[in-house]
Structures are given as C-alpha cells and as structure tokens.
Amino acid sequence: MRHWAWSLVVVVFCLLAAACQQGALSDQDKAAIQKAHDDYARMMTADKSDVAGLVRMYYTDTARVLPPNAPALDGPPAIVQGYTAMGQVKTFKFGPLSIEGQGRAAYVESTWEATFVPPGGGEPITERGKGLEVFQRQADGSWKATRDMWNGDAPPPGLTLPMGALKADASTALKQLDWFAGKWEMTGEAKTASAFGPAGKSSLTLDCRWQAGGTNLFCSVDGMLPGGSYHDLMIHTYDPVAKAYRGFDADNTGMAAPFGLSIGKDAWTYTYDLKMDGKPVKMRMTMFNLSKDGCSFKQEVSVAGGPFTLITEGAGRKLPG
C-alpha cells in the first residue's frame, strides 16, 4: 500500500480508537458534516477569489490534503495554492455521503462530479470520482476535515510515455544527467517584468524520468508562474558524436525551442537562442550550489547582443522517493 494511503488508514484508526467510548455520531453531527459538504459544493462554484474562505470553512488548521498525481498539501496556505492551480470549477456536486464515526471523529466516503476549465484555459472537462475524508468535531460543534484524498474514475488523460531507468552501460556523460532524475520543487521570484512574464513569485514541480531505453531524460514541469499556470516538457540527451548535451523545451506559453546544456562540476547551464519582437534573445538558466538534495538557480536574458540581465532567482529541493 502506498505510504500516503497507509498514513490515512492510521489516522482513521487512531481517531476512532480514541473516540470509541464516546458513542456513535448523532443525527445532529451527521447533519453538520452534510452541511459542510453542501457549503463546499456551493463555494467551489462561487467567486474563485474566495478559495481562502472555502479552505477556512472546510479544513482544520492542521489539515493534510492528498490530491491525485500531485504532492501532499500541508496546512491552509498550501491547500489554497493547490486549489488555485487546479483550474476554474464550473459545476460541482457530491453524491450521497456515507458518514460513520464515534465521538469527535468521523470518516466520510463520497462520490463527486465536477466540470472545470483546465489551468491555462481550453474546453471544459467533466470528471467523476470518489473520495475519503477524516473529519473532526470542533469546539463550536461544527465539523472540519483534517485529512482529504480523492481520485477520478477515468484513466489519466493525455500522452503516456514509456519510462524506465538509466541504461546499465551508460556513459559517464549520461550518468551526469542522472543527477537531475527524480522529483523536484522549484520556488523562485522574478525580480522584474520581462518578455517572459511579469514580476512575482513562482512555484513549480518537476518530475524527471528516463525514457525506456535509458538514453533520454524527460522532465514534466507543472505549477504557477507570476503570469499564471505553467506546463512544460523538457527532453535531455547526449550526442556522443558531437560530444555535447542537447535538448528541446516546449511549454504552454507557446515557446518551443532547442537548448544547449553545459554540465560542469559546480553548475549546469542551459542556453536558448530565441527571437522575440523581431530581436535575437539569448536566455540562460543556471543551476548552481549543486548537492544531492537541491540547488540554487537563476535565469538571465540578453537582448540583441546586450549584457545579460538577471530576471529570476530561486532554489530547488529534491523530493524523497
């Protein structure tokens, strides 16, 4: 069983075991839990700017949300950010709830149906799924979720690529690429507006895996930039004839471009030759302070042969597992 699923089982068991001498849930308790779900469904389709209000209403201050195909969200600030990145919800409804529990603890099985516009826009998508939540009764008699997990009934949409591991007889050059394999969190801040977007903070997750055969490293990038949601696919490879690292990058802003990659002892440097507004633009992304657990990074740009200017800087953290 996956670790997060086992953790949820343990939480349910412990809460119910502690409360088992306090009696079954009353009809009033079940009505309060039902009301929380009714308010959730109503607020999901109301003004999207009140995501924080929805989270305050529905979750405890120590809540942990376990969304599908994404890292866990710990605490209200992370939950707000996660909900905001999910896209615009047009319709949402729960099916009949199964509510069981003892004393101050309850678990809720549910089904749901939602229509939403994906991050970055596009045609609305309708999904159906199921969920499991742990609720706790609060001092004022209301009930809030302290654990929440769900998934959809349909298989994941989109392109599926066969993945594997670095090939056993990989060259030294390919082995150097293996440092980047795994899951990462990258947080940064654009210090100034540029052709690449407005100033502000960014938060990205990277999932970097070897393609089946073990010669190309693919990185799927998702998250939020100051200008909105961001999705990117990067391909890294090594050309043994040219003795050079090469790659290609395509994202949802419309950029699709090859890049060069220089790997040194202390830094990785990506270079892009682009054209914007009819002018040649060089973009340079450098990862430095390299360790097995993370790195620092900076993004710089040069327009029409001018000096490089710092746009963004931040840090990356490699996730366990």
VOMARNU-830742 format. One record per residue (C-alpha): residue number from 1; residue in one letter; x, y, z. Coordinates in Angstrom, 1 decimal, padded with zeros to 4 digits. Layout:
// residues N
num->NUM&residuo->A&X->X&Y->Y&Z->Z
...
//
This chain:
// residues 321
num->1&residuo->M&X->000.0&Y->000.0&Z->000.0
num->2&residuo->R&X->001.3&Y->003.5&Z->-000.8
num->3&residuo->H&X->002.7&Y->005.4&Z->002.1
num->4&residuo->W&X->000.1&Y->008.2&Z->002.0
num->5&residuo->A&X->-002.8&Y->005.7&Z->001.9
num->6&residuo->W&X->-001.4&Y->003.8&Z->004.9
num->7&residuo->S&X->-001.0&Y->007.1&Z->006.7
num->8&residuo->L&X->-004.7&Y->007.9&Z->006.2
num->9&residuo->V&X->-005.7&Y->004.5&Z->007.5
num->10&residuo->V&X->-003.6&Y->005.0&Z->010.6
num->11&residuo->V&X->-005.2&Y->008.4&Z->011.2
num->12&residuo->V&X->-008.7&Y->007.0&Z->010.9
num->13&residuo->F&X->-007.9&Y->004.1&Z->013.2
num->14&residuo->C&X->-006.3&Y->006.3&Z->015.9
num->15&residuo->L&X->-009.0&Y->008.9&Z->015.9
num->16&residuo->L&X->-011.8&Y->006.3&Z->016.0
num->17&residuo->A&X->-010.0&Y->004.2&Z->018.6
num->18&residuo->A&X->-009.6&Y->007.3&Z->020.9
num->19&residuo->A&X->-013.2&Y->008.2&Z->020.4
num->20&residuo->C&X->-014.8&Y->004.7&Z->020.6
num->21&residuo->Q&X->-016.0&Y->005.2&Z->024.2
num->22&residuo->Q&X->-017.8&Y->008.4&Z->023.3
num->23&residuo->G&X->-020.8&Y->007.0&Z->021.4
num->24&residuo->A&X->-021.9&Y->006.9&Z->017.9
num->25&residuo->L&X->-022.4&Y->010.0&Z->015.8
num->26&residuo->S&X->-025.7&Y->011.8&Z->016.4
num->27&residuo->D&X->-028.1&Y->012.8&Z->013.7
num->28&residuo->Q&X->-027.0&Y->016.4&Z->014.5
num->29&residuo->D&X->-023.4&Y->015.5&Z->013.9
num->30&residuo->K&X->-024.2&Y->013.9&Z->010.6
num->31&residuo->A&X->-026.3&Y->016.9&Z->009.6
num->32&residuo->A&X->-023.3&Y->019.2&Z->010.4
num->33&residuo->I&X->-021.0&Y->017.1&Z->008.2
num->34&residuo->Q&X->-023.5&Y->017.1&Z->005.4
num->35&residuo->K&X->-023.8&Y->020.9&Z->005.7
num->36&residuo->A&X->-020.0&Y->021.3&Z->005.4
num->37&residuo->H&X->-020.2&Y->019.3&Z->002.1
num->38&residuo->D&X->-023.1&Y->021.3&Z->000.9
num->39&residuo->D&X->-021.3&Y->024.6&Z->001.6
num->40&residuo->Y&X->-018.1&Y->023.2&Z->-000.1
num->41&residuo->A&X->-020.0&Y->022.4&Z->-003.3
num->42&residuo->R&X->-021.6&Y->025.9&Z->-003.3
num->43&residuo->M&X->-018.4&Y->027.7&Z->-002.7
num->44&residuo->M&X->-016.5&Y->025.7&Z->-005.3
num->45&residuo->T&X->-018.6&Y->027.2&Z->-008.0
num->46&residuo->A&X->-018.8&Y->030.7&Z->-006.4
num->47&residuo->D&X->-016.3&Y->033.5&Z->-006.8
num->48&residuo->K&X->-013.0&Y->031.8&Z->-007.3
num->49&residuo->S&X->-011.2&Y->034.6&Z->-005.4
num->50&residuo->D&X->-012.6&Y->033.2&Z->-002.2
num->51&residuo->V&X->-010.7&Y->030.0&Z->-002.2
num->52&residuo->A&X->-009.2&Y->031.0&Z->001.1
num->53&residuo->G&X->-012.7&Y->031.3&Z->002.6
num->54&residuo->L&X->-013.6&Y->027.8&Z->001.3
num->55&residuo->V&X->-010.4&Y->026.4&Z->002.9
num->56&residuo->R&X->-011.1&Y->028.1&Z->006.3
num->57&residuo->M&X->-014.6&Y->026.8&Z->006.3
num->58&residuo->Y&X->-013.8&Y->023.2&Z->005.3
num->59&residuo->Y&X->-010.4&Y->022.3&Z->006.7
num->60&residuo->T&X->-008.7&Y->022.4&Z->010.1
num->61&residuo->D&X->-005.5&Y->024.4&Z->010.7
num->62&residuo->T&X->-003.5&Y->021.2&Z->010.6
num->63&residuo->A&X->-005.3&Y->019.6&Z->007.6
num->64&residuo->R&X->-003.4&Y->017.5&Z->005.1
num->65&residuo->V&X->-004.8&Y->017.1&Z->001.5
num->66&residuo->L&X->-003.7&Y->014.3&Z->-000.7
num->67&residuo->P&X->-004.7&Y->015.1&Z->-004.3
num->68&residuo->P&X->-004.2&Y->012.7&Z->-007.1
num->69&residuo->N&X->-000.9&Y->012.8&Z->-009.1
num->70&residuo->A&X->000.5&Y->015.7&Z->-007.0
num->71&residuo->P&X->002.4&Y->016.2&Z->-003.8
num->72&residuo->A&X->000.6&Y->016.4&Z->-000.5
num->73&residuo->L&X->-000.7&Y->019.8&Z->000.7
num->74&residuo->D&X->000.1&Y->020.5&Z->004.3
num->75&residuo->G&X->-001.9&Y->023.3&Z->006.0
num->76&residuo->P&X->-004.2&Y->026.0&Z->004.7
num->77&residuo->P&X->-001.7&Y->028.1&Z->002.8
num->78&residuo->A&X->-000.5&Y->025.1&Z->000.7
num->79&residuo->I&X->-004.1&Y->023.9&Z->000.3
num->80&residuo->V&X->-005.2&Y->027.4&Z->-001.1
num->81&residuo->Q&X->-002.3&Y->027.3&Z->-003.5
num->82&residuo->G&X->-003.1&Y->023.8&Z->-004.6
num->83&residuo->Y&X->-006.8&Y->024.6&Z->-005.2
num->84&residuo->T&X->-005.9&Y->027.7&Z->-007.1
num->85&residuo->A&X->-003.7&Y->025.8&Z->-009.5
num->86&residuo->M&X->-006.4&Y->023.2&Z->-010.3
num->87&residuo->G&X->-008.3&Y->025.4&Z->-012.7
num->88&residuo->Q&X->-011.7&Y->027.1&Z->-012.8
num->89&residuo->V&X->-014.6&Y->025.0&Z->-011.4
num->90&residuo->K&X->-017.9&Y->025.5&Z->-013.3
num->91&residuo->T&X->-020.1&Y->022.9&Z->-011.6
num->92&residuo->F&X->-019.5&Y->020.6&Z->-008.6
num->93&residuo->K&X->-021.7&Y->018.2&Z->-006.7
num->94&residuo->F&X->-021.4&Y->015.3&Z->-004.3
num->95&residuo->G&X->-023.3&Y->012.1&Z->-004.5
num->96&residuo->P&X->-024.9&Y->010.6&Z->-001.3
num->97&residuo->L&X->-022.4&Y->010.6&Z->001.6
num->98&residuo->S&X->-021.6&Y->007.6&Z->003.8
num->99&residuo->I&X->-020.8&Y->009.1&Z->007.2
num->100&residuo->E&X->-019.6&Y->006.9&Z->010.1
num->101&residuo->G&X->-017.7&Y->007.6&Z->013.3
num->102&residuo->Q&X->-017.5&Y->007.8&Z->017.0
num->103&residuo->G&X->-017.4&Y->010.8&Z->019.4
num->104&residuo->R&X->-015.4&Y->013.6&Z->017.8
num->105&residuo->A&X->-014.1&Y->011.7&Z->014.8
num->106&residuo->A&X->-015.8&Y->010.7&Z->011.6
num->107&residuo->Y&X->-014.9&Y->009.3&Z->008.2
num->108&residuo->V&X->-016.8&Y->010.2&Z->005.1
num->109&residuo->E&X->-016.9&Y->008.2&Z->001.8
num->110&residuo->S&X->-018.2&Y->010.3&Z->-001.1
num->111&residuo->T&X->-018.7&Y->010.4&Z->-004.9
num->112&residuo->W&X->-018.4&Y->013.6&Z->-006.8
num->113&residuo->E&X->-018.9&Y->015.1&Z->-010.3
num->114&residuo->A&X->-017.2&Y->018.3&Z->-011.5
num->115&residuo->T&X->-016.9&Y->020.4&Z->-014.7
num->116&residuo->F&X->-013.9&Y->022.6&Z->-014.8
num->117&residuo->V&X->-011.7&Y->024.6&Z->-017.2
num->118&residuo->P&X->-008.1&Y->023.3&Z->-017.0
num->119&residuo->P&X->-005.2&Y->025.5&Z->-015.9
num->120&residuo->G&X->-004.2&Y->027.6&Z->-018.9
num->121&residuo->G&X->-007.7&Y->027.5&Z->-020.5
num->122&residuo->G&X->-009.3&Y->025.3&Z->-023.0
num->123&residuo->E&X->-012.6&Y->023.4&Z->-023.3
num->124&residuo->P&X->-014.4&Y->022.5&Z->-020.0
num->125&residuo->I&X->-013.8&Y->018.9&Z->-018.8
num->126&residuo->T&X->-016.3&Y->016.9&Z->-016.8
num->127&residuo->E&X->-014.9&Y->014.3&Z->-014.4
num->128&residuo->R&X->-016.4&Y->011.9&Z->-011.8
num->129&residuo->G&X->-014.6&Y->010.2&Z->-008.9
num->130&residuo->K&X->-014.7&Y->009.2&Z->-005.3
num->131&residuo->G&X->-013.1&Y->010.5&Z->-002.1
num->132&residuo->L&X->-012.3&Y->009.6&Z->001.6
num->133&residuo->E&X->-012.1&Y->012.2&Z->004.3
num->134&residuo->V&X->-011.4&Y->012.2&Z->008.1
num->135&residuo->F&X->-013.5&Y->014.8&Z->009.9
num->136&residuo->Q&X->-013.1&Y->016.2&Z->013.5
num->137&residuo->R&X->-015.7&Y->018.0&Z->015.6
num->138&residuo->Q&X->-014.6&Y->021.5&Z->016.5
num->139&residuo->A&X->-015.2&Y->023.3&Z->019.9
num->140&residuo->D&X->-018.2&Y->025.2&Z->018.4
num->141&residuo->G&X->-019.9&Y->022.0&Z->017.3
num->142&residuo->S&X->-019.0&Y->022.3&Z->013.6
num->143&residuo->W&X->-017.1&Y->019.6&Z->011.7
num->144&residuo->K&X->-014.0&Y->020.1&Z->009.6
num->145&residuo->A&X->-011.8&Y->017.9&Z->007.5
num->146&residuo->T&X->-008.3&Y->017.0&Z->008.9
num->147&residuo->R&X->-007.5&Y->014.6&Z->006.0
num->148&residuo->D&X->-008.8&Y->014.6&Z->002.5
num->149&residuo->M&X->-008.0&Y->012.4&Z->-000.5
num->150&residuo->W&X->-009.7&Y->011.7&Z->-003.8
num->151&residuo->N&X->-009.2&Y->010.5&Z->-007.4
num->152&residuo->G&X->-011.1&Y->010.3&Z->-010.6
num->153&residuo->D&X->-012.8&Y->007.2&Z->-012.1
num->154&residuo->A&X->-011.3&Y->007.8&Z->-015.6
num->155&residuo->P&X->-007.7&Y->006.9&Z->-016.5
num->156&residuo->P&X->-005.4&Y->010.0&Z->-016.6
num->157&residuo->P&X->-005.8&Y->012.0&Z->-019.8
num->158&residuo->G&X->-003.0&Y->013.0&Z->-022.1
num->159&residuo->L&X->000.0&Y->011.4&Z->-023.7
num->160&residuo->T&X->001.6&Y->008.5&Z->-021.9
num->161&residuo->L&X->005.3&Y->007.8&Z->-022.4
num->162&residuo->P&X->007.0&Y->004.5&Z->-021.5
num->163&residuo->M&X->009.6&Y->005.3&Z->-018.8
num->164&residuo->G&X->012.4&Y->003.2&Z->-017.4
num->165&residuo->A&X->015.8&Y->003.7&Z->-015.8
num->166&residuo->L&X->019.3&Y->004.9&Z->-016.9
num->167&residuo->K&X->020.7&Y->002.1&Z->-019.0
num->168&residuo->A&X->023.2&Y->-000.2&Z->-017.3
num->169&residuo->D&X->026.1&Y->000.5&Z->-019.6
num->170&residuo->A&X->025.5&Y->004.3&Z->-019.6
num->171&residuo->S&X->028.5&Y->006.5&Z->-020.5
num->172&residuo->T&X->029.9&Y->008.9&Z->-018.0
num->173&residuo->A&X->028.1&Y->011.8&Z->-019.8
num->174&residuo->L&X->024.7&Y->010.1&Z->-019.4
num->175&residuo->K&X->025.5&Y->009.3&Z->-015.7
num->176&residuo->Q&X->026.0&Y->013.0&Z->-015.1
num->177&residuo->L&X->022.4&Y->013.6&Z->-016.3
num->178&residuo->D&X->021.2&Y->011.2&Z->-013.8
num->179&residuo->W&X->021.7&Y->013.8&Z->-011.0
num->180&residuo->F&X->018.5&Y->015.5&Z->-012.3
num->181&residuo->A&X->016.4&Y->012.4&Z->-012.3
num->182&residuo->G&X->013.6&Y->012.4&Z->-009.7
num->183&residuo->K&X->011.0&Y->014.8&Z->-008.4
num->184&residuo->W&X->011.8&Y->018.4&Z->-007.6
num->185&residuo->E&X->010.2&Y->021.5&Z->-006.1
num->186&residuo->M&X->011.5&Y->024.8&Z->-007.5
num->187&residuo->T&X->010.5&Y->028.1&Z->-005.9
num->188&residuo->G&X->011.7&Y->031.5&Z->-007.2
num->189&residuo->E&X->010.9&Y->035.1&Z->-007.7
num->190&residuo->A&X->011.0&Y->037.2&Z->-010.9
num->191&residuo->K&X->012.6&Y->040.4&Z->-009.7
num->192&residuo->T&X->011.5&Y->042.4&Z->-012.7
num->193&residuo->A&X->009.0&Y->042.1&Z->-015.6
num->194&residuo->S&X->010.4&Y->040.9&Z->-018.9
num->195&residuo->A&X->009.4&Y->039.3&Z->-022.2
num->196&residuo->F&X->009.0&Y->036.1&Z->-020.2
num->197&residuo->G&X->006.3&Y->037.5&Z->-017.9
num->198&residuo->P&X->005.6&Y->039.8&Z->-015.0
num->199&residuo->A&X->007.5&Y->040.1&Z->-011.7
num->200&residuo->G&X->006.4&Y->037.9&Z->-008.8
num->201&residuo->K&X->006.8&Y->034.5&Z->-007.2
num->202&residuo->S&X->006.8&Y->031.1&Z->-008.9
num->203&residuo->S&X->006.3&Y->027.6&Z->-007.6
num->204&residuo->L&X->007.0&Y->024.6&Z->-009.9
num->205&residuo->T&X->007.2&Y->020.8&Z->-009.5
num->206&residuo->L&X->009.4&Y->018.8&Z->-011.8
num->207&residuo->D&X->009.1&Y->015.0&Z->-012.5
num->208&residuo->C&X->012.3&Y->013.9&Z->-014.4
num->209&residuo->R&X->012.5&Y->010.3&Z->-015.6
num->210&residuo->W&X->014.5&Y->008.3&Z->-018.0
num->211&residuo->Q&X->012.7&Y->007.2&Z->-021.2
num->212&residuo->A&X->012.5&Y->003.5&Z->-021.7
num->213&residuo->G&X->015.9&Y->002.5&Z->-023.1
num->214&residuo->G&X->017.7&Y->004.8&Z->-020.7
num->215&residuo->T&X->019.2&Y->007.4&Z->-023.1
num->216&residuo->N&X->016.8&Y->010.4&Z->-022.9
num->217&residuo->L&X->015.8&Y->012.2&Z->-019.7
num->218&residuo->F&X->012.3&Y->013.7&Z->-019.8
num->219&residuo->C&X->011.1&Y->016.4&Z->-017.3
num->220&residuo->S&X->007.5&Y->017.2&Z->-016.9
num->221&residuo->V&X->007.1&Y->020.7&Z->-015.3
num->222&residuo->D&X->003.9&Y->022.0&Z->-013.7
num->223&residuo->G&X->003.0&Y->024.9&Z->-011.4
num->224&residuo->M&X->002.4&Y->028.6&Z->-011.2
num->225&residuo->L&X->004.4&Y->031.5&Z->-012.6
num->226&residuo->P&X->003.6&Y->035.2&Z->-011.9
num->227&residuo->G&X->001.7&Y->035.2&Z->-015.2
num->228&residuo->G&X->-000.4&Y->032.1&Z->-014.5
num->229&residuo->S&X->-000.3&Y->028.4&Z->-014.7
num->230&residuo->Y&X->002.7&Y->026.8&Z->-016.4
num->231&residuo->H&X->003.2&Y->023.4&Z->-018.0
num->232&residuo->D&X->006.4&Y->022.3&Z->-019.8
num->233&residuo->L&X->008.1&Y->019.2&Z->-021.3
num->234&residuo->M&X->011.9&Y->019.1&Z->-021.5
num->235&residuo->I&X->013.9&Y->016.4&Z->-023.2
num->236&residuo->H&X->017.6&Y->016.0&Z->-022.3
num->237&residuo->T&X->020.0&Y->013.8&Z->-024.3
num->238&residuo->Y&X->023.7&Y->013.5&Z->-025.1
num->239&residuo->D&X->025.2&Y->013.4&Z->-028.6
num->240&residuo->P&X->028.3&Y->011.2&Z->-028.4
num->241&residuo->V&X->029.4&Y->012.2&Z->-031.9
num->242&residuo->A&X->029.3&Y->016.0&Z->-031.2
num->243&residuo->K&X->030.2&Y->015.2&Z->-027.5
num->244&residuo->A&X->027.6&Y->017.7&Z->-026.4
num->245&residuo->Y&X->024.4&Y->017.7&Z->-024.4
num->246&residuo->R&X->021.3&Y->018.7&Z->-026.3
num->247&residuo->G&X->017.6&Y->019.1&Z->-025.6
num->248&residuo->F&X->014.3&Y->020.5&Z->-026.5
num->249&residuo->D&X->011.8&Y->022.5&Z->-024.5
num->250&residuo->A&X->008.1&Y->023.1&Z->-025.2
num->251&residuo->D&X->005.6&Y->024.9&Z->-022.9
num->252&residuo->N&X->002.0&Y->026.2&Z->-022.7
num->253&residuo->T&X->003.1&Y->029.8&Z->-023.4
num->254&residuo->G&X->003.9&Y->028.9&Z->-027.0
num->255&residuo->M&X->007.7&Y->028.6&Z->-026.6
num->256&residuo->A&X->009.2&Y->025.5&Z->-028.4
num->257&residuo->A&X->012.9&Y->025.7&Z->-028.8
num->258&residuo->P&X->016.1&Y->023.6&Z->-028.7
num->259&residuo->F&X->018.6&Y->024.3&Z->-025.9
num->260&residuo->G&X->022.3&Y->023.6&Z->-025.2
num->261&residuo->L&X->023.4&Y->022.3&Z->-021.9
num->262&residuo->S&X->026.8&Y->022.6&Z->-020.3
num->263&residuo->I&X->027.4&Y->020.4&Z->-017.2
num->264&residuo->G&X->030.3&Y->021.4&Z->-015.0
num->265&residuo->K&X->031.5&Y->020.4&Z->-011.6
num->266&residuo->D&X->029.8&Y->023.3&Z->-009.9
num->267&residuo->A&X->026.9&Y->024.2&Z->-012.3
num->268&residuo->W&X->024.5&Y->023.2&Z->-015.1
num->269&residuo->T&X->023.9&Y->026.0&Z->-017.6
num->270&residuo->Y&X->021.1&Y->025.9&Z->-020.2
num->271&residuo->T&X->021.3&Y->028.3&Z->-023.2
num->272&residuo->Y&X->018.5&Y->029.2&Z->-025.6
num->273&residuo->D&X->018.7&Y->031.2&Z->-028.8
num->274&residuo->L&X->015.3&Y->032.8&Z->-029.3
num->275&residuo->K&X->013.7&Y->035.6&Z->-031.2
num->276&residuo->M&X->011.1&Y->038.0&Z->-029.7
num->277&residuo->D&X->009.5&Y->041.0&Z->-031.3
num->278&residuo->G&X->012.0&Y->040.5&Z->-034.2
num->279&residuo->K&X->015.0&Y->040.8&Z->-031.9
num->280&residuo->P&X->017.5&Y->038.0&Z->-031.1
num->281&residuo->V&X->017.3&Y->037.0&Z->-027.5
num->282&residuo->K&X->019.6&Y->034.7&Z->-025.5
num->283&residuo->M&X->018.2&Y->033.2&Z->-022.4
num->284&residuo->R&X->020.4&Y->031.5&Z->-019.9
num->285&residuo->M&X->019.3&Y->029.3&Z->-017.0
num->286&residuo->T&X->022.0&Y->028.3&Z->-014.5
num->287&residuo->M&X->021.6&Y->025.8&Z->-011.6
num->288&residuo->F&X->024.4&Y->026.1&Z->-009.1
num->289&residuo->N&X->025.2&Y->025.2&Z->-005.4
num->290&residuo->L&X->024.5&Y->021.6&Z->-006.6
num->291&residuo->S&X->024.0&Y->018.9&Z->-004.0
num->292&residuo->K&X->022.2&Y->015.5&Z->-003.8
num->293&residuo->D&X->019.3&Y->017.3&Z->-002.1
num->294&residuo->G&X->018.9&Y->020.5&Z->-004.1
num->295&residuo->C&X->020.4&Y->023.5&Z->-005.9
num->296&residuo->S&X->020.1&Y->027.3&Z->-006.4
num->297&residuo->F&X->019.1&Y->028.7&Z->-009.8
num->298&residuo->K&X->019.0&Y->032.0&Z->-011.8
num->299&residuo->Q&X->017.5&Y->033.0&Z->-015.1
num->300&residuo->E&X->019.2&Y->035.7&Z->-017.2
num->301&residuo->V&X->018.4&Y->037.2&Z->-020.6
num->302&residuo->S&X->020.4&Y->039.2&Z->-023.2
num->303&residuo->V&X->018.5&Y->041.1&Z->-025.9
num->304&residuo->A&X->020.1&Y->041.9&Z->-029.3
num->305&residuo->G&X->023.6&Y->041.2&Z->-028.1
num->306&residuo->G&X->023.4&Y->043.3&Z->-024.9
num->307&residuo->P&X->024.6&Y->042.3&Z->-021.5
num->308&residuo->F&X->022.8&Y->039.6&Z->-019.6
num->309&residuo->T&X->020.3&Y->040.8&Z->-017.0
num->310&residuo->L&X->019.1&Y->038.8&Z->-014.1
num->311&residuo->I&X->015.3&Y->038.0&Z->-014.3
num->312&residuo->T&X->014.6&Y->035.3&Z->-011.8
num->313&residuo->E&X->016.4&Y->033.5&Z->-009.0
num->314&residuo->G&X->015.4&Y->030.8&Z->-006.5
num->315&residuo->A&X->016.1&Y->027.4&Z->-005.1
num->316&residuo->G&X->015.3&Y->023.8&Z->-005.9
num->317&residuo->R&X->014.7&Y->020.9&Z->-003.5
num->318&residuo->K&X->014.8&Y->017.3&Z->-004.5
num->319&residuo->L&X->011.9&Y->015.3&Z->-003.1
num->320&residuo->P&X->012.4&Y->012.0&Z->-001.4
num->321&residuo->G&X->011.4&Y->008.8&Z->-003.2
//
